[in-house]
Amino acid sequence: MEVILLERVNKLGQMGEVVKVRDGYARNFLLKRGKALRATADNRAKYDGMKADLEARNLASKGEASKVAEKIEGKNIIVIRQASEAGQLFGSVTVRDVVTAFEADGVSLARPQVQLDAPIKTIGKHSITVAVHPEVEVEVTVTVARSQDEAERVNRGEDISTRNEDRDAAAEAIAAAGEFFDPEAEHDEPAPAAEETEK
């Protein structure tokens, strides 16, 4: 189906472009949300009549979005989750969790604005894109940790994949093994087995 875009749609086109998309995508997303019109002769004339109004509205919303973008650009939000010692989460951090964390910080976002390709499943710092407007995108950081203290350590750049106690215990075990096994020691060769005598 061919549609006329009423606003910029990521990976599809700019406002006013006529693009060919799958019927389901057009009906269920673009037309339903008012992002496009069917590309008929009547709708082309209708778009030409409302083009100036759409551009003015787009410019105003882009200006507001730029203010929000300045407020959140480079922001680092912290999400606390339970995880294994190896850093694998018991569950995941989804778009809903990111939106909730921003709301707790006083920034209101809609779920479609957060562009998270796949849920976050490990502890650490993760960079994600937030599209506050179809033409305004910013990068933010999500720090996933088991506690607030651990989040601060992750943000300082510390490696928290293994605990310090585990590293100390491993170092002690290696030192003890080094003392137990002397690499300079001579090893006796085993005596060859005696051949069985025939009866």
C-alpha positions as CSV (number, residue, x, y, z in Angstrom):
1,M,0.0,0.0,0.0
2,E,1.2,3.5,-0.8
3,V,0.9,6.2,1.9
4,I,1.7,9.9,2.4
5,L,3.7,10.4,5.5
6,L,2.3,13.2,7.8
7,E,5.5,13.2,9.9
8,R,9.0,11.8,9.8
9,V,9.0,8.0,10.4
10,N,12.3,6.4,11.4
11,K,13.7,4.1,8.7
12,L,10.8,5.0,6.4
13,G,10.9,8.6,5.2
14,Q,10.3,12.3,5.8
15,M,7.1,14.3,6.0
16,G,5.3,14.5,2.7
17,E,7.0,11.5,1.1
18,V,4.9,8.9,-0.6
19,V,6.2,5.5,0.4
20,K,5.2,1.9,-0.2
21,V,4.7,-0.2,2.9
22,R,3.0,-3.5,3.8
23,D,-0.8,-3.3,4.2
24,G,-0.7,-4.5,7.8
25,Y,1.9,-1.9,8.8
26,A,-0.1,0.8,7.1
27,R,-3.4,-0.1,8.6
28,N,-2.3,-1.1,12.1
29,F,0.4,1.5,12.7
30,L,0.7,4.4,10.3
31,L,-3.0,5.1,9.5
32,K,-4.2,4.2,13.0
33,R,-1.8,6.6,14.8
34,G,-2.3,9.4,12.3
35,K,1.2,9.2,10.9
36,A,0.1,8.8,7.3
37,L,-2.8,9.0,4.8
38,R,-3.5,6.5,2.0
39,A,-1.9,7.8,-1.2
40,T,-5.1,8.6,-3.2
41,A,-5.7,11.6,-5.4
42,D,-8.1,13.1,-2.8
43,N,-5.7,12.6,0.0
44,R,-2.8,14.1,-2.0
45,A,-5.0,17.3,-2.5
46,K,-5.9,17.1,1.2
47,Y,-2.2,16.9,2.2
48,D,-1.3,19.9,0.0
49,G,-4.0,21.9,1.8
50,M,-2.8,21.0,5.3
51,K,1.0,20.9,4.5
52,A,1.7,24.4,6.0
53,D,-0.3,23.6,9.1
54,L,1.5,20.3,9.6
55,E,4.9,21.9,9.1
56,A,4.1,24.6,11.7
57,R,2.8,22.0,14.2
58,N,5.9,19.9,13.6
59,L,8.2,22.9,14.1
60,A,6.5,23.7,17.4
61,S,6.7,20.2,18.7
62,K,10.3,19.9,17.6
63,G,11.1,23.0,19.6
64,E,9.5,21.5,22.7
65,A,11.2,18.2,22.1
66,S,14.6,19.9,21.8
67,K,14.1,21.4,25.3
68,V,13.4,17.9,26.7
69,A,16.3,16.5,24.7
70,E,18.7,19.0,26.4
71,K,17.3,18.0,29.8
72,I,17.9,14.3,29.3
73,E,20.9,14.1,26.9
74,G,23.8,12.2,28.4
75,K,21.7,11.4,31.5
76,N,22.5,8.3,33.4
77,I,19.6,6.4,35.1
78,I,20.1,3.6,37.5
79,V,18.0,0.4,37.6
80,I,18.4,-2.0,40.5
81,R,17.9,-5.6,39.7
82,Q,18.8,-9.0,41.3
83,A,21.5,-10.8,39.4
84,S,23.9,-13.8,39.6
85,E,27.5,-13.4,40.7
86,A,28.4,-13.6,37.0
87,G,26.3,-10.5,36.3
88,Q,23.4,-12.2,34.6
89,L,20.1,-10.7,35.6
90,F,17.3,-12.8,37.0
91,G,14.8,-11.3,34.4
92,S,15.6,-8.3,32.3
93,V,15.3,-4.5,32.0
94,T,12.7,-3.6,29.4
95,V,11.4,-0.3,27.9
96,R,8.8,-0.1,30.7
97,D,11.6,-0.2,33.3
98,V,13.5,2.6,31.5
99,V,10.3,4.8,31.3
100,T,9.6,4.2,35.0
101,A,13.2,5.2,35.9
102,F,12.8,8.4,33.9
103,E,9.5,9.2,35.6
104,A,11.1,8.7,39.0
105,D,13.6,11.3,37.9
106,G,10.9,13.7,36.8
107,V,11.0,13.1,33.0
108,S,7.9,11.9,31.3
109,L,8.5,9.6,28.2
110,A,6.2,7.4,26.2
111,R,7.3,3.8,25.6
112,P,7.6,4.2,21.8
113,Q,10.2,6.9,22.4
114,V,12.6,4.5,24.0
115,Q,14.5,2.6,21.3
116,L,15.7,-0.6,23.0
117,D,16.3,-3.3,20.4
118,A,16.4,-6.1,23.0
119,P,15.9,-6.3,26.8
120,I,19.0,-5.7,28.9
121,K,20.0,-9.0,30.6
122,T,23.4,-8.1,32.2
123,I,24.8,-5.8,34.8
124,G,26.7,-2.8,33.6
125,K,26.4,0.4,31.6
126,H,24.2,0.3,28.5
127,S,23.7,3.1,26.0
128,I,20.2,3.5,24.5
129,T,18.6,6.0,22.2
130,V,15.5,8.1,23.1
131,A,13.5,9.7,20.3
132,V,11.8,12.6,22.0
133,H,10.5,13.7,18.5
134,P,10.7,11.9,15.2
135,E,13.6,14.4,14.3
136,V,15.2,14.6,17.7
137,E,17.1,11.7,19.2
138,V,19.4,11.6,22.2
139,E,21.7,9.0,23.8
140,V,21.2,8.1,27.5
141,T,22.9,5.6,29.7
142,V,21.2,3.0,31.8
143,T,23.3,1.6,34.6
144,V,22.0,-1.8,35.8
145,A,23.3,-3.0,39.2
146,R,22.4,-5.1,42.2
147,S,22.6,-2.2,44.6
148,Q,23.1,1.6,44.7
149,D,26.7,1.1,45.9
150,E,27.4,-1.3,43.0
151,A,25.9,1.2,40.5
152,E,28.3,3.8,41.8
153,R,31.2,1.4,41.3
154,V,30.0,0.6,37.8
155,N,29.8,4.3,36.9
156,R,33.4,4.8,38.2
157,G,34.4,2.1,35.7
158,E,35.2,-0.7,38.2
159,D,35.0,-4.3,37.0
160,I,32.3,-5.9,39.1
161,S,32.0,-9.1,37.1
162,T,33.7,-11.1,39.9
163,R,33.8,-10.2,43.6
164,N,37.0,-9.0,45.2
165,E,36.8,-11.8,47.8
166,D,36.7,-14.4,45.0
167,R,39.7,-12.8,43.3
168,D,41.6,-12.8,46.7
169,A,40.7,-16.4,47.4
170,A,41.8,-17.4,43.9
171,A,45.1,-15.7,44.3
172,E,45.7,-17.4,47.7
173,A,44.8,-20.8,46.1
174,I,47.3,-20.3,43.3
175,A,50.0,-19.3,45.8
176,A,49.3,-22.4,48.0
177,A,49.4,-24.6,44.9
178,G,52.7,-23.1,43.9
179,E,54.2,-24.0,47.3
180,F,52.7,-27.5,47.3
181,F,53.9,-28.4,43.8
182,D,57.6,-27.6,43.4
183,P,58.3,-27.4,39.6
184,E,62.0,-28.0,40.2
185,A,61.4,-31.4,41.9
186,E,62.8,-34.4,40.2
187,H,60.3,-37.1,39.3
188,D,61.2,-40.8,39.5
189,E,60.5,-42.7,36.4
190,P,58.1,-45.6,37.1
191,A,59.7,-49.0,36.9
192,P,58.7,-51.1,33.9
193,A,56.2,-53.8,34.7
194,A,57.6,-57.2,35.1
195,E,56.7,-59.6,32.3
196,E,54.5,-62.5,33.4
197,T,56.2,-65.8,33.3
198,E,54.6,-68.6,31.4
199,K,53.5,-71.7,33.3
